[in-house]
């Protein structure tokens, strides 16, 4: 049977433009003396976050009687932080990452990630550097900065930090999610739904927008604010309806990070998801000493959509999932 699926989903012109942008990004880091690194795509452990889903495969060693499970990484974060603990200094990576989730206008299961870490930076300093990179690549104005609390209150009328689960269930019901709200007892799941559907469409339309100070319960791998225990030193970047980046003033407390991973697995078990293996090499590295730093993961394919003025991610990827 003849098919046109052999053809790339992106034009050759777009792929040439993509290559030029990647050269620009590498030069951006070269002049700042940030080292490019390359870490494994496969690992014996993976993320525990219940909102992230990993691909896994079996490795059969010819001298081992039993196959071992390996996971395609959702981002290079854990391995890059191990390099930081080993004394690498400032580093960045452009690599493939994998998430067993949706495919569509903004998503592909295999995608290109730009991730970098800056020892000695806090999240505010890193946001300034990200802003410089975005302006260079996209040619846009400087980003604005708002807090999660302020934009949630502005568009939904509730304070996400102090509202109770009952409050958020009521709010979700008002926006047409009554059935979901009735069966959902995790406040953050409802907050994320409401934020994505009723806040994100309003922000970062004319220029990029950093949303800072996420709820402490959504800290992930960020440290909590020393001045407000209700928020984490975490940010996300949005522009023209696209979530571009997620960054942290990084948590450097190994026991606390382990506690968060274990808590994630409790949540996974509670909602019927498979418990994920915790990356104890990563925890051991933090225990050895992760330098004070800030880091960010930025979606290259989405950035290219903005830079090249495409409305679908497959137009900047050589072969999107259905053609792979």
C-alpha positions as CSV (number, residue, x, y, z in Angstrom):
1,X,0.0,0.0,0.0
2,X,1.4,3.4,-1.0
3,X,1.6,6.1,1.7
4,X,2.8,9.6,2.0
5,X,3.8,9.0,5.6
6,X,7.4,8.7,4.6
7,X,7.5,12.4,4.0
8,X,8.6,14.7,6.9
9,X,5.8,16.6,8.8
10,X,8.0,19.8,8.7
11,X,9.2,21.4,5.5
12,X,12.9,21.4,4.7
13,X,12.8,25.2,5.0
14,X,11.4,24.9,8.5
15,X,14.1,22.3,9.4
16,X,16.8,24.6,8.1
17,X,15.4,27.4,10.3
18,X,15.3,25.0,13.2
19,X,19.0,24.3,12.8
20,X,19.8,28.0,12.8
21,X,17.8,28.6,16.0
22,X,19.7,25.7,17.7
23,X,23.0,27.2,16.6
24,X,21.9,30.6,18.1
25,X,21.0,28.9,21.4
26,X,24.3,27.1,21.6
27,X,26.1,30.4,20.9
28,X,24.0,32.0,23.6
29,X,25.4,29.6,26.2
30,X,28.9,29.5,24.8
31,X,29.4,33.3,25.4
32,X,28.2,32.8,28.9
33,X,30.6,29.9,29.5
34,X,27.8,27.4,30.2
35,X,29.0,23.8,29.4
36,X,26.9,21.6,27.1
37,X,26.5,18.1,28.5
38,X,24.9,14.8,27.3
39,X,23.2,12.5,29.8
40,X,21.4,9.1,29.3
41,X,17.9,8.9,27.9
42,X,17.4,5.6,29.7
43,X,17.5,5.2,33.4
44,X,16.7,2.6,36.1
45,X,14.5,5.1,37.8
46,X,12.1,7.8,36.8
47,X,9.8,10.6,38.0
48,X,7.2,9.9,40.7
49,X,5.0,12.9,39.9
50,X,1.5,11.5,39.4
51,X,0.9,13.9,36.5
52,X,3.8,12.7,34.5
53,X,3.8,9.3,32.7
54,X,7.0,7.6,31.5
55,X,7.7,5.1,28.8
56,X,9.5,1.9,29.9
57,X,11.3,-0.9,28.1
58,X,13.1,-4.1,29.0
59,X,16.9,-4.5,28.8
60,X,18.0,-8.1,28.3
61,X,21.7,-8.5,29.1
62,X,23.2,-11.6,27.5
63,X,24.9,-12.6,30.8
64,X,21.9,-11.9,33.1
65,X,19.1,-14.4,33.6
66,X,16.5,-11.6,34.2
67,X,15.6,-8.6,32.1
68,X,15.8,-5.2,33.8
69,X,13.3,-2.4,33.4
70,X,14.6,0.9,32.0
71,X,12.7,4.2,31.7
72,X,12.9,6.8,29.0
73,X,13.4,10.1,30.8
74,X,10.7,12.8,30.9
75,X,13.6,15.3,31.3
76,X,17.3,15.1,31.9
77,X,16.9,16.8,35.3
78,X,18.1,14.1,37.7
79,X,21.2,13.2,35.7
80,X,22.2,16.9,35.2
81,X,21.9,17.6,38.9
82,X,24.2,14.6,39.6
83,X,26.7,16.4,37.3
84,X,26.2,19.6,39.3
85,X,26.9,17.6,42.5
86,X,30.1,16.3,40.9
87,X,31.4,19.9,40.3
88,X,30.4,20.5,36.7
89,X,29.5,24.2,37.2
90,X,26.9,25.8,35.0
91,X,25.5,23.3,32.4
92,X,22.9,23.0,29.7
93,X,21.6,20.2,27.5
94,X,19.5,20.0,24.3
95,X,18.1,16.5,24.2
96,X,15.1,14.2,23.4
97,X,12.7,13.7,26.3
98,X,9.7,11.4,26.4
99,X,6.3,11.5,28.0
100,X,3.6,8.8,27.5
101,X,0.8,11.3,27.3
102,X,-1.1,13.1,24.6
103,X,-0.2,14.0,21.0
104,X,-1.7,17.0,19.4
105,X,-1.2,20.7,18.6
106,X,1.3,21.4,21.4
107,X,2.4,17.8,22.3
108,X,4.4,15.0,20.8
109,X,5.4,11.9,22.9
110,X,9.0,12.4,21.9
111,X,10.1,16.1,22.0
112,X,13.2,18.2,22.3
113,X,14.0,19.8,25.7
114,X,16.5,22.6,26.5
115,X,17.4,22.4,30.2
116,X,20.0,24.4,32.0
117,X,21.3,25.0,35.5
118,X,23.0,28.0,37.0
119,X,24.9,27.6,40.3
120,X,24.8,30.8,42.3
121,X,21.5,32.0,40.7
122,X,18.2,32.1,42.3
123,X,14.9,31.7,40.3
124,X,14.6,35.5,39.8
125,X,18.1,35.8,38.2
126,X,17.4,32.7,36.0
127,X,14.1,34.3,34.8
128,X,16.1,37.3,33.6
129,X,18.4,35.0,31.6
130,X,15.5,33.1,30.1
131,X,13.9,36.4,29.1
132,X,17.1,37.3,27.2
133,X,17.0,34.0,25.4
134,X,13.3,34.3,24.5
135,X,13.8,37.8,23.2
136,X,16.7,36.7,21.1
137,X,15.0,33.7,19.5
138,X,11.4,35.0,19.1
139,X,12.1,38.7,18.8
140,X,9.4,39.6,21.4
141,X,9.2,42.2,24.1
142,X,10.6,41.5,27.6
143,X,8.4,39.2,29.8
144,X,6.1,40.4,32.6
145,X,6.1,38.8,36.0
146,X,3.0,37.9,38.0
147,X,2.3,35.6,40.9
148,X,0.1,32.5,40.7
149,X,-2.0,33.9,43.5
150,X,-2.7,37.2,41.8
151,X,-3.7,35.9,38.4
152,X,-5.8,33.1,40.0
153,X,-7.7,35.7,42.0
154,X,-7.9,38.0,39.1
155,X,-9.6,35.5,36.7
156,X,-11.3,33.1,39.1
157,X,-12.0,35.2,42.2
158,X,-10.5,32.9,44.8
159,X,-7.1,32.8,46.6
160,X,-5.6,29.5,45.6
161,X,-3.3,29.5,48.7
162,X,-6.0,29.8,51.4
163,X,-9.1,28.4,49.7
164,X,-10.2,25.1,51.1
165,X,-10.8,21.9,49.0
166,X,-14.6,22.6,49.4
167,X,-14.1,26.1,48.0
168,X,-12.2,24.8,45.0
169,X,-14.8,22.1,44.4
170,X,-17.5,24.7,44.4
171,X,-15.5,26.9,42.0
172,X,-14.9,23.9,39.7
173,X,-18.6,23.1,39.7
174,X,-19.4,26.6,38.7
175,X,-17.2,26.2,35.6
176,X,-18.9,23.0,34.5
177,X,-16.7,20.4,36.3
178,X,-19.3,19.3,38.9
179,X,-19.0,15.5,38.2
180,X,-15.2,15.6,38.3
181,X,-15.1,17.8,41.4
182,X,-17.5,15.5,43.2
183,X,-15.0,12.6,42.8
184,X,-11.7,14.5,43.2
185,X,-10.2,15.0,46.6
186,X,-6.9,16.4,45.6
187,X,-7.0,20.2,45.7
188,X,-4.0,20.6,43.4
189,X,-5.6,18.5,40.6
190,X,-8.6,20.9,40.6
191,X,-6.3,24.0,40.8
192,X,-4.3,22.8,37.8
193,X,-7.5,22.1,35.8
194,X,-8.9,25.5,36.6
195,X,-5.6,27.3,36.0
196,X,-5.0,25.6,32.6
197,X,-8.5,26.2,31.3
198,X,-9.4,29.6,32.8
199,X,-6.2,31.5,33.6
200,X,-3.6,30.4,31.0
201,X,-5.7,31.6,28.0
202,X,-5.6,35.2,29.5
203,X,-1.9,35.6,30.2
204,X,1.1,36.1,28.0
205,X,-0.8,37.1,24.9
206,X,1.1,40.3,23.9
207,X,4.4,39.5,25.6
208,X,5.8,36.5,27.5
209,X,4.6,36.1,31.1
210,X,6.3,34.5,34.0
211,X,4.0,33.1,36.7
212,X,5.8,32.9,40.0
213,X,5.3,31.6,43.5
214,X,3.3,28.4,42.8
215,X,1.5,26.9,45.8
216,X,3.8,25.0,48.1
217,X,1.9,21.8,47.4
218,X,3.0,22.1,43.8
219,X,6.7,22.7,44.7
220,X,8.0,19.5,42.9
221,X,11.8,20.0,43.1
222,X,11.8,23.6,44.1
223,X,12.6,25.0,47.6
224,X,9.8,26.8,49.6
225,X,10.0,30.5,49.9
226,X,11.8,31.6,53.1
227,X,9.3,34.5,53.5
228,X,6.0,32.7,52.8
229,X,5.7,29.0,53.5
230,X,2.5,28.8,51.4
231,X,4.5,29.3,48.1
232,X,7.4,27.6,46.3
233,X,10.2,29.3,44.5
234,X,8.9,27.9,41.2
235,X,7.9,29.6,38.0
236,X,6.4,28.8,34.6
237,X,6.6,30.8,31.4
238,X,3.7,31.4,29.0
239,X,3.5,33.1,25.6
240,X,0.6,33.3,23.2
241,X,-1.3,30.4,24.8
242,X,1.8,28.1,25.0
243,X,3.4,26.9,28.2
244,X,7.1,27.2,27.4
245,X,9.1,26.6,30.5
246,X,9.1,25.3,34.1
247,X,11.8,26.4,36.5
248,X,12.9,26.2,40.1
249,X,15.1,27.7,42.7
250,X,16.3,24.2,43.3
251,X,15.7,22.2,46.4
252,X,19.1,21.1,47.9
253,X,17.8,19.1,50.9
254,X,18.1,15.4,50.1
255,X,15.9,14.0,52.9
256,X,13.1,16.5,52.0
257,X,13.4,15.5,48.3
258,X,13.1,11.9,49.2
259,X,10.1,12.6,51.4
260,X,8.4,14.4,48.4
261,X,9.1,11.4,46.1
262,X,7.7,9.0,48.7
263,X,4.6,11.2,49.1
264,X,4.2,11.2,45.3
265,X,4.1,7.4,45.3
266,X,1.5,7.4,48.1
267,X,-0.7,9.6,45.9
268,X,0.0,7.4,42.9
269,X,-1.1,4.3,44.8
270,X,-4.2,6.1,46.1
271,X,-5.4,6.9,42.6
272,X,-4.6,3.5,41.1
273,X,-1.3,4.4,39.3
274,X,1.8,2.2,39.4
275,X,4.4,3.1,42.0
276,X,7.5,4.4,40.3
277,X,11.1,3.5,41.4
278,X,12.8,6.4,43.2
279,X,16.1,7.5,41.7
280,X,18.4,6.9,44.7
281,X,21.5,7.8,42.8
282,X,19.9,11.3,42.5
283,X,19.1,11.4,46.2
284,X,22.6,10.3,47.1
285,X,24.0,13.0,44.9
286,X,21.9,15.7,46.7
287,X,23.0,14.2,50.0
288,X,26.6,14.6,48.9
289,X,25.9,18.3,48.0
290,X,23.9,20.0,45.3
291,X,25.2,23.6,45.0
292,X,22.7,26.4,45.5
293,X,21.3,26.9,42.0
294,X,18.4,27.6,39.8
295,X,17.3,25.5,36.8
296,X,14.7,25.4,34.0
297,X,13.3,23.0,31.4
298,X,12.2,24.7,28.2
299,X,10.4,23.1,25.3
300,X,12.4,23.7,22.1
301,X,9.7,22.6,19.7
302,X,7.2,25.0,21.3
303,X,9.7,27.8,21.2
304,X,10.3,27.1,17.5
305,X,6.5,27.3,16.9
306,X,6.6,30.8,18.2
307,X,9.9,31.8,16.5
308,X,8.8,30.5,13.1
309,X,5.1,31.4,13.4
310,X,3.6,27.9,13.2
311,X,0.4,26.9,15.0
312,X,1.1,23.2,15.2
313,X,4.1,21.4,16.7
314,X,4.4,18.9,13.8
315,X,5.4,21.7,11.5
316,X,8.7,22.1,13.4
317,X,9.5,18.4,13.9
318,X,11.0,16.3,11.1
319,X,8.7,13.3,11.8
320,X,5.9,13.7,14.4
321,X,4.6,10.6,16.2
322,X,2.2,9.3,13.5
323,X,5.0,9.3,10.9
324,X,7.8,8.1,13.2
